Amino acid sequence: MKQLCLLIAFLIAAAPSLADPITVDLEHTDAGWRLLRDGEPYRVQGAGGQEQLDLLADCGGNSIRTWGVGDETLALLDEAHAHGITVTLGIWIEHERHGFDYGDFESVARQFEMVREAVLAYKDHPAVLMWGIGNEMEGYEEGSDPAIWSHIEACAAMVKRLDPHHPTMTVIAEIGGRKVEAINRLCPSIDIIGINSYGGAASVPERYAALESAKPYIVTEFGPLGPWELGRTSFGAVEEATSSQKAEMYRSAYNAIDDDRVNGLGSYAFLWGNKNEATTTWFGMLLDDGSKVNTVDAMAVCWSGEVPGDLCPAIQPLAVAEGYASTDPGGTVRVTLSATDPEGGDLTAEWLFMADAMTYVTGGDEIAQPPTYPELISAADVNGCEIVLPDRPGVYRLAVVVKDAAGNAATANIPVHVASNEPVQSEAINLPAVVYAEDGSAMPWTPSGYMGTADAIAMDPAHSDDTHAGDTCLRVNYNANGEWGGVV
């Protein structure tokens, strides 16, 4: 019995103690801002996500960022602590674009209570680095709604009362409009501004310094160019960079951010995991089977200063037949592939032909896996493949995953347009189309609300002109670039 008691006492002493948080302080010196964790300088070099924390630690990463709390949070904190990784623990704050009303007392009160419960549950865990109160809840335009920022301030003030050991941060989508000004003026209890930036990530230090903010920042998401930041093909699709090209984007953005030791506290690459957003591979640094791609190697060099021993394959953009832009249903297209293993080993290639979701907007919402057509792929190997184009016109995407013997991967894809070989039947379209008939007929639907970038939709119900007139006639203007909005 004495030996059993000693064993239990040893296990309790060896386990992470939730009663002993590791204090994180924010310090402002003549040289600039810095974090102190347990009294020692701490610069964030991490990634957003929670997969394969052992790999993150092996690559030299020291922190992860999450977006919300749930049943798995305690296990995640324990795992992170075991690997020497800290966690910026995100608390999800609802978005107006998802239907949340910051003028609704009960909804705001429930959200406030949710924040309180999350902090009380995890504030003493030694893996906690700071609190991330909200992510892009301000929207993508001005971001100056005082109702939102008053709620963020109320939550942050409560968090600081409940947990004096960890800083507070809120995360915004880029730094345009009056977002930074709003946080500085309306949120004194927010210590750090988190910034999600893609195409503009490398210029954040210069642009942020020009705002003369009273708070430091962390770039909380960076990675490849977002699909909303790119031009479209003639048929409306967006071309995705290869994983090798993305690796250079990550590297250059990280180095520019890391050079800022005045206002910047570090960065989180996006995404340490896999997600269907725009395409199945746009942002994921890992595939859905856990394989790493070139962006992981790039961040390993940035974080540790050392080149991994077994690198991912290098891959070139896919090439199709010369002059190819679109083709008729049933046509055959040959696509060529060029990929090499840095260690000189053999490679394998897995090809996927799918419908393109054609969803290239900001917001981060995950999309469903589009339909796939494996039966249309033939002669597929590490040199290329042939595809027979579907009968249904539209935009599709041909993707390839190349792997070496160790399972290290590289990705590339290309959009494919299948054109209609039938003439447009203009007589089938009756314009102007009646949306709201004055007598109530021709309305086989119920108008149910705004969707997408609703703030960019402006309606003038009093509009009428010589061509379209009537008591129910209105003009609709859409005032955003590269996004979408509508009224259902």
GICORZI-V45382 format. One record per backbone hydrogen bond with DSSP energy under -1.0 kcal/mol. NH is the residue of the N-H (numbers start at 0). CO is the residue of the C=O. E is the energy in kcal/mol with one decimal. If there is no record, write none. Layout:
# GICORZI-V45382
NH | CO | E
NH | CO | E
This chain:
# GICORZI-V45382
4 | 0 | -2.4
5 | 1 | -2.1
6 | 2 | -2.3
7 | 3 | -2.5
8 | 4 | -2.5
9 | 5 | -2.2
10 | 6 | -2.4
11 | 7 | -2.3
12 | 8 | -2.1
13 | 9 | -2.1
14 | 10 | -1.4
19 | 16 | -1.3
23 | 164 | -3.2
24 | 35 | -3.0
26 | 33 | -3.0
28 | 31 | -2.6
32 | 261 | -2.8
33 | 26 | -2.0
35 | 24 | -2.7
36 | 39 | -3.0
37 | 22 | -3.2
39 | 36 | -1.8
41 | 34 | -2.4
43 | 264 | -2.2
45 | 266 | -2.6
46 | 62 | -1.6
47 | 268 | -3.4
48 | 64 | -2.1
50 | 271 | -1.2
55 | 51 | -1.8
56 | 52 | -2.3
57 | 53 | -2.3
58 | 54 | -1.8
59 | 56 | -1.3
60 | 55 | -2.4
61 | 44 | -2.3
63 | 85 | -2.2
64 | 46 | -1.5
65 | 87 | -2.2
72 | 69 | -1.6
75 | 71 | -2.2
76 | 72 | -2.6
77 | 73 | -2.3
78 | 74 | -2.4
79 | 75 | -2.9
80 | 76 | -2.5
81 | 77 | -2.1
82 | 78 | -1.2
83 | 80 | -1.3
84 | 79 | -3.0
85 | 61 | -2.4
86 | 126 | -2.6
87 | 63 | -2.8
88 | 86 | -1.1
88 | 129 | -2.0
90 | 131 | -3.2
98 | 95 | -2.3
99 | 94 | -1.9
103 | 100 | -1.7
107 | 103 | -2.3
108 | 104 | -2.6
109 | 105 | -2.4
110 | 106 | -2.1
111 | 107 | -2.3
112 | 108 | -2.1
113 | 109 | -2.1
114 | 110 | -2.1
115 | 111 | -2.0
116 | 112 | -2.5
117 | 113 | -2.1
118 | 114 | -2.2
119 | 115 | -2.4
120 | 116 | -1.8
121 | 117 | -1.5
122 | 118 | -2.1
124 | 121 | -1.7
127 | 124 | -1.4
128 | 86 | -3.0
130 | 166 | -2.3
131 | 88 | -2.3
132 | 168 | -3.6
133 | 90 | -2.1
133 | 131 | -1.3
135 | 170 | -2.5
138 | 135 | -1.3
148 | 144 | -1.8
149 | 145 | -2.4
150 | 146 | -1.5
151 | 147 | -2.3
152 | 148 | -2.3
153 | 149 | -2.3
154 | 150 | -2.5
155 | 151 | -2.8
156 | 152 | -2.8
157 | 153 | -1.9
158 | 154 | -2.7
159 | 155 | -2.4
160 | 156 | -1.6
161 | 157 | -2.5
162 | 158 | -2.7
168 | 130 | -2.3
169 | 191 | -1.3
170 | 133 | -1.3
171 | 193 | -2.8
173 | 195 | -1.8
177 | 141 | -1.9
178 | 175 | -1.3
181 | 177 | -2.7
182 | 178 | -2.2
183 | 179 | -2.4
184 | 180 | -2.4
185 | 181 | -2.9
186 | 182 | -1.7
189 | 186 | -1.7
190 | 167 | -1.2
191 | 167 | -2.0
192 | 215 | -2.4
193 | 169 | -3.2
194 | 217 | -2.5
195 | 171 | -2.6
196 | 220 | -2.7
200 | 197 | -1.7
203 | 200 | -1.4
206 | 202 | -2.6
207 | 203 | -3.3
208 | 204 | -2.0
209 | 205 | -1.5
210 | 207 | -1.2
211 | 208 | -1.4
216 | 262 | -2.4
217 | 192 | -1.9
218 | 265 | -1.7
219 | 194 | -1.1
219 | 217 | -1.0
220 | 194 | -1.2
228 | 225 | -2.0
232 | 236 | -2.9
235 | 232 | -2.0
242 | 410 | -2.3
245 | 241 | -2.4
246 | 242 | -1.7
247 | 243 | -1.1
248 | 244 | -1.4
249 | 245 | -2.6
250 | 246 | -2.3
251 | 247 | -2.5
252 | 248 | -2.1
253 | 249 | -2.8
254 | 250 | -2.3
255 | 251 | -1.8
256 | 252 | -2.3
257 | 253 | -3.1
258 | 254 | -1.3
259 | 256 | -1.5
260 | 258 | -1.1
264 | 216 | -2.3
266 | 43 | -1.7
267 | 218 | -2.6
268 | 45 | -2.5
269 | 221 | -2.4
271 | 47 | -3.7
272 | 270 | -2.1
276 | 274 | -1.2
276 | 278 | -1.8
278 | 276 | -2.2
284 | 270 | -2.6
285 | 272 | -2.0
286 | 290 | -2.7
289 | 286 | -2.1
292 | 284 | -1.7
295 | 292 | -1.9
297 | 293 | -2.1
298 | 294 | -2.1
299 | 295 | -2.2
300 | 296 | -1.9
301 | 297 | -1.9
302 | 298 | -3.1
303 | 299 | -2.5
304 | 300 | -1.8
313 | 339 | -2.7
315 | 337 | -2.4
318 | 335 | -1.9
323 | 320 | -2.2
326 | 416 | -1.4
329 | 388 | -1.7
330 | 327 | -1.9
332 | 386 | -2.3
334 | 384 | -2.9
335 | 318 | -3.2
336 | 382 | -2.7
339 | 313 | -2.3
343 | 340 | -2.3
347 | 402 | -2.2
349 | 400 | -2.5
351 | 398 | -2.7
353 | 396 | -2.3
354 | 370 | -2.4
355 | 394 | -2.2
366 | 275 | -2.7
372 | 352 | -3.2
375 | 372 | -1.7
376 | 373 | -1.6
377 | 385 | -2.7
380 | 383 | -2.6
384 | 334 | -2.2
385 | 377 | -3.0
386 | 332 | -2.3
387 | 375 | -2.3
388 | 330 | -3.3
393 | 417 | -2.3
395 | 415 | -3.3
396 | 353 | -2.9
397 | 413 | -2.6
398 | 351 | -3.2
399 | 411 | -2.7
400 | 349 | -2.3
401 | 409 | -2.9
402 | 347 | -2.2
403 | 407 | -1.9
406 | 403 | -1.7
408 | 291 | -2.6
409 | 401 | -1.9
411 | 399 | -1.7
413 | 397 | -2.2
415 | 395 | -3.0
417 | 393 | -3.2
418 | 326 | -2.9
425 | 423 | -1.4
427 | 424 | -1.9
428 | 425 | -1.7
439 | 436 | -1.4
450 | 485 | -2.7
452 | 483 | -3.5
453 | 451 | -2.2
455 | 452 | -1.6
456 | 453 | -1.9
457 | 476 | -2.9
459 | 474 | -2.6
462 | 459 | -1.7
464 | 467 | -2.0
472 | 469 | -1.3
474 | 459 | -1.8
476 | 457 | -2.9
478 | 455 | -2.6
485 | 450 | -1.9
487 | 448 | -2.9
